[in-house]
Amino acid sequence: MIELKNIHKSFGDLKVLKGIDLKVKNKEVLSVIGASGSGKSTMLYCINGLEPIQGGSISVDGVVVNDKATDLNKLRQKIGMVFQQWNSFPHLTALENVALAPRVVKGLSKNEAKEIAAKQLAHVGIGDKLDVYPSALSGGQQQRLAIARALAMEPKYMLFDEATSALDPELVGEVLDTMRMLASEGMTMIVVTHEMGFARDVSDRVAFFHEGRVEEIGPAKTVLSSPKSEHLQKFLAKVH
Amino acid sequence: MDPAGNAFTDLRWVDLLFLGEAAIRTIQISAVSIFVGTVIGVILGWMLASGNIFVRLLVNSLLDVFRSVPLIIQLILFDSFVSIAGFPMPAFWSGTIVLSVYTAALVAMVARAGIEAVDPNLRRAARSLGMGYWQDMRYIVWPVGIRAVFPSWIGVSLSVLKDSALVSAIGYLELLRASQILNTKTQESFKIMLLVGLFYFLMSYPISKAGDYIEKKWQQ
């Protein structure tokens, strides 16, 4: 379980998160929506400790992320993250991209790591691109590569930071399909997204962020069909 | 001395051998300086890219000194200084030390640029997979950064190879110094300079070709 209690986060004088409370249960899919700058992405970065917080507490399976004594490198192994920019390692082939972390972080042998990598690449549907460098892959394929790379660490949780926002429209579908597949396999996911269709169909709950706070949260269909907050009504009117 | 009373000797094959030996010494002092300078330069570049404001200020001002004072003056100053201080050393060593520091100052800028050329998002992705700082450095920043600045590093190496000629000023018998000696002996300065130029070209060309080859291989 991922639990956020009264999270405060600022960049200098700019307050980005102003008291976020959230609980994500195992096997749950939570979609996070909201305008740009509402703090959705920042919250994800706080969950795996890529960004420090100034107040409150975040725990993942009872391990406190913002505790100095916590081994973040160890914790991050069970929290996979997929970014808006797919961030493929340009000097490595698809197979090596995925095999790198299992080998150097988990200490698996080269062959074991490659076996896992090949399996995960096939899983996301690019099993025929093992020896291809990222520059020869489309954006959608690179994003699926990024998903396979995160999955190769066998994470318990997956964080998606606007994973389809940087893609050409015709490539969005293949990445959403992969995310759907993960959800159906029972992966616990927090998905920051602008894809309302995905939020409605795939997630159990939707959280609406507004100016650094969770303004509305609840079952996906309820929140999206009959929003209570005025800001959410306006937001939905704009994106539809 | 020939019957015509000419004090100079003709240019002979053995002189070519003399130049060849000097060229080897040029290669030796350059290779050691480039190696040592690169190791130190990479560390300094890392300090410039990753250090706090005080570290950066300190390293930068240090490098400014070595970048602003002409190499030939650094060589003479250092060589005189160690003699005066009572630790005279062979010209090879004082030359190597000064040339290494000079190389390090140049490589530091290249290394910093290399580290900064790596997209921070790439490094975040690496950290999100559980890689530690040094694993990120070793497996992401180093290989990605080196590809970005490898041509600049080749450029630095070539200029150090050529600048090593200045070590002649403190009496090290490298290619330029050897040519000056032959000039005095034979007065065939045009032929000798042509030969010396050819030697430098033969040393530089393989380096730049090897650089091109590695660059192409990485671009695949």
Interface residues (C-beta under 8 A of the other chain):
Chain A: N48 L50 N73 K74 R76 Q77 I79 G80 M81 F83 Q85 N87 F89 P90 H91 L100 A101 V104 V105 Y133 A146 R149 A150 M153
Chain B: D119 N121 L122 R124 A125 A126 R127 S128 L129 G130 M131 G132 Q135 Y139 I140 P143 V144 R147 W218 Q220
